[in-house]
């Protein structure tokens, strides 16, 4: 079946709702003009979703706080506009909102961004590693790395957050070494190159995949920059966020 008839419509509905408010009014009757509602626009596509799916999405968005109420006339909330701005699902955008409300904007952004990308830890496969001893050693190292960063919380988001904090600490050390002439490199280095170099250093100590760590860092930086406009100017929240972004762009 078409993807629109099976996939969750939450994010799509928010984008269509925003679009419907920008479209010009059309003539319904000789005396009546109005804009098309989001449901009408969705039903106009070649393979429209089920009406029950649209209703379920509206109800879900209302419960999550992305809409002001459970109707087509509802307005988008701050969460709704954040969902439009970020390449994340509604639940992860909600995590960012809660992080800001608790005074921890960076933690919310890091956990949301980290859980949206591919797992940065190694995942050995016996289909690739034919030597049983090599495979067993790789599995043990991967488990110990995950256990180390989990810190006994049994939480994947917190584990990824701890991994990123360790990566950022290593990145800061690398920048300091470079500025003092101990890093062996001079001149401006691209952000991606700096991220890759730091990730390779970390991969030498832990069972992580450098390329996936780079993707994680890029996701955090992109999410932080997109979220910035939603935080009040001059606030302590913005100062925390800007400090992290400035450090990540210091390569």
C-alpha positions in Angstrom: 0.0 0.0 0.0 1.1 3.6 -0.5 3.3 5.0 2.3 0.9 7.8 3.0 -1.8 5.3 3.9 0.5 3.4 6.4 3.1 5.8 7.7 2.4 8.1 10.7 1.0 11.4 9.6 1.9 13.6 12.6 4.8 15.5 11.1 3.2 15.7 7.6 -0.1 17.0 9.1 1.8 19.8 10.9 3.5 20.9 7.6 0.3 20.7 5.6 -1.5 22.8 8.3 1.2 25.5 8.1 1.0 25.4 4.3 -2.9 25.7 4.4 -2.6 29.0 6.3 -0.4 30.5 3.6 -2.4 29.4 0.6 -4.9 32.0 -0.9 -8.6 31.7 -0.3 -10.7 30.0 -2.9 -14.4 30.6 -3.8 -16.7 28.0 -2.2 -20.0 29.8 -3.2 -20.6 33.0 -5.1 -20.4 34.8 -1.8 -18.1 32.6 0.4 -14.3 32.5 0.3 -12.1 30.5 2.6 -8.8 28.6 2.8 -8.6 24.9 2.4 -8.3 23.0 5.6 -5.3 20.5 6.1 -7.6 17.5 5.8 -8.9 18.8 2.4 -5.4 19.3 1.1 -4.3 15.8 2.2 -7.4 14.3 0.5 -6.4 16.0 -2.8 -3.2 14.0 -3.3 -3.0 11.1 -5.7 -3.1 8.4 -3.0 -4.7 10.1 0.0 -4.4 8.7 3.6 -7.4 7.2 5.4 -9.6 9.8 7.1 -9.3 7.8 10.3 -5.5 8.2 10.1 -5.8 11.9 9.8 -8.2 12.0 12.8 -5.8 9.9 14.8 -2.9 12.2 14.0 -4.9 15.3 15.0 -5.7 13.6 18.3 -2.1 12.5 18.9 -0.8 16.0 18.1 -3.2 17.5 20.5 -2.3 15.1 23.3 1.4 15.7 22.7 0.9 19.5 22.8 1.7 20.4 19.2 -1.8 21.7 18.6 -4.0 24.0 20.8 -7.0 21.6 20.6 -8.3 18.5 18.8 -9.8 20.2 15.8 -8.9 21.3 12.3 -9.2 24.9 13.5 -6.6 24.5 16.1 -3.4 26.6 16.1 0.2 25.3 16.1 1.9 25.6 19.5 5.6 26.3 20.0 6.1 22.5 19.9 4.3 22.4 16.5 6.6 25.1 15.0 9.6 23.3 16.5 8.5 20.0 14.8 8.4 21.9 11.4 11.9 23.3 12.0 13.7 20.0 13.0 14.2 16.8 11.1 13.0 14.9 14.2 9.7 13.2 15.1 7.2 14.9 17.5 8.3 12.9 20.6 12.0 13.9 20.2 11.0 17.5 19.7 9.0 17.3 22.9 12.2 16.0 24.6 13.9 19.2 23.5 11.1 21.3 24.9 11.3 19.5 28.3 15.0 20.0 28.4 14.6 23.7 28.0 11.8 23.9 30.6 14.1 22.1 33.1 17.0 24.5 32.3 19.0 21.9 30.4 18.7 22.8 26.7 21.9 21.1 25.6 21.0 17.8 27.3 17.6 17.7 25.6 19.1 18.6 22.2 21.9 16.0 22.5 19.6 13.1 23.5 17.1 14.0 20.9 19.7 14.3 18.1 21.6 11.2 19.2 18.6 8.9 19.3 17.7 10.0 15.7 20.9 8.8 14.1 22.5 5.4 13.6 23.8 3.7 16.7 27.4 5.0 17.0 28.6 1.9 18.9 30.1 -1.1 17.1 27.8 -4.1 16.5 30.0 -7.1 15.6 28.5 -9.7 13.3 29.5 -13.4 13.1 28.7 -13.2 9.4 31.6 -10.8 8.8 34.0 -12.0 11.6 34.7 -15.7 10.8 37.2 -16.2 13.6 35.1 -17.1 16.8 37.8 -15.6 19.1 37.9 -12.4 17.2 34.1 -12.2 17.2 33.9 -12.9 20.9 36.5 -10.2 21.7 34.7 -7.6 19.5 31.3 -8.4 21.2 33.0 -8.1 24.7 34.6 -4.8 23.8 31.3 -3.4 22.4 29.4 -4.5 25.5 32.0 -3.0 27.9 32.0 0.3 25.9 28.2 0.6 26.2 28.3 -0.4 29.9 31.0 2.3 30.5 28.9 5.1 29.0 25.6 3.9 30.5 27.0 4.6 34.0 24.5 2.1 35.5 21.4 4.1 34.3 20.1 1.4 31.9 19.1 4.2 29.5 20.0 4.4 25.9 19.4 8.2 25.6 21.6 8.9 28.7 24.2 6.5 27.4 24.4 8.4 24.1 24.4 11.7 26.0 27.4 10.5 28.1 29.2 9.3 24.9 28.7 12.8 23.3 29.9 14.6 26.5 33.1 12.4 26.4 33.5 13.1 22.7 33.0 16.9 23.3 35.6 16.8 26.1 38.0 15.1 23.7 37.2 17.6 21.0 37.9 20.5 23.4 41.2 19.0 24.4 42.1 18.6 20.7 41.3 22.2 20.0 43.4 23.4 23.0 46.3 21.2 21.8 46.1 22.6 18.3 46.0 26.2 19.5 49.1 25.6 21.7 51.0 24.0 18.8 50.9 20.5 20.4 48.4 19.1 18.0 50.7 19.0 15.0 48.3 21.0 12.8 48.1 24.7 12.0 45.6 26.9 10.3 41.8 26.6 10.0 40.4 23.1 9.9 36.9 22.3 8.5 34.3 21.3 11.0 33.8 17.9 9.4 37.6 17.3 9.3 37.9 18.2 13.0 34.9 16.0 13.9 36.4 13.1 12.0 39.8 13.5 13.6 38.3 13.6 17.1 36.0 10.6 16.4 39.0 8.6 15.2 40.8 9.3 18.5 37.8 8.1 20.4 37.5 5.0 18.2 41.0 4.1 19.3 39.9 3.9 22.9 36.3 2.6 22.7 34.2 0.4 20.5 32.6 3.1 18.4 32.4 3.8 14.6 34.1 7.1 13.7 31.7 7.9 10.8 28.7 7.4 13.0 30.2 9.6 15.7 30.7 12.3 13.1 27.0 11.9 12.0 26.0 12.2 15.7 28.0 15.4 16.2 26.6 16.9 13.0 23.1 16.1 14.1 23.7 17.8 17.5 25.1 20.9 15.8 22.4 21.1 13.3 19.6 20.6 15.9 21.2 23.2 18.2 21.4 25.8 15.4 17.8 25.2 14.3 16.5 25.3 17.9 18.3 28.5 18.7 15.6 30.8 17.3 13.0 29.3 19.7 15.0 30.4 22.8 14.7 34.0 24.2 17.6 36.3 23.5 19.8 37.0 26.4 18.5 34.0 28.5 20.7 31.6 30.4 19.3 28.9 28.2 20.6 30.6 25.1 24.0 31.2 26.7 24.3 27.4 27.4 23.4 26.5 23.9 25.7 29.1 22.3 28.6 27.9 24.4 28.2 24.4 23.1 27.8 25.5 19.5 30.8 27.8 19.7 32.9 25.0 21.0 31.8 22.6 18.3 32.6 25.2 15.6 36.0 26.1 17.0 37.8 23.6 14.8 
